[in-house]
């Protein structure tokens, strides 16, 4: 009987703690980015974008570099969503990119990236230019 009472007390305490804790909420925002990249072997690029989050717009800059097979230049206009935001500043940071893509005159590009804050960017859009790549690289986002 004493064992049962101990389990009952523990269950009530745990239920009380669970009832008072507030879950950590992650939100989602909309992202639009224009990124221009060019190079031969080493690709370098940069651009600008905006995060729409909770009715406000937050402009940011994007810079990046890739090493691998890259030839040419392209501009990609990406739109999509940012998942797991804990505020606008959580979009900042370095995002790892591993992938292959290409565009001749016009094509489509898509990417999923994640930073150290756990923010996931799911982006897609048209790519304009003449660039072929199979490279490993990364991009960095900073709020303006």
KAURPE-V90726 format. One record per run of one state. SS is the DSSP state (H for helix, E for strand, C for the rest). FROM is the first residue (numbers start at 1). TO is the last residue. If there is no record, write none. Layout:
((SS/FROM/TO) (SS/FROM/TO))
//
This chain:
((C/1/1) (H/2/20) (C/21/26) (E/27/53) (C/54/55) (E/56/85) (C/86/87) (H/88/91) (C/92/92) (E/93/115) (C/116/119) (E/120/143) (C/144/144))
//
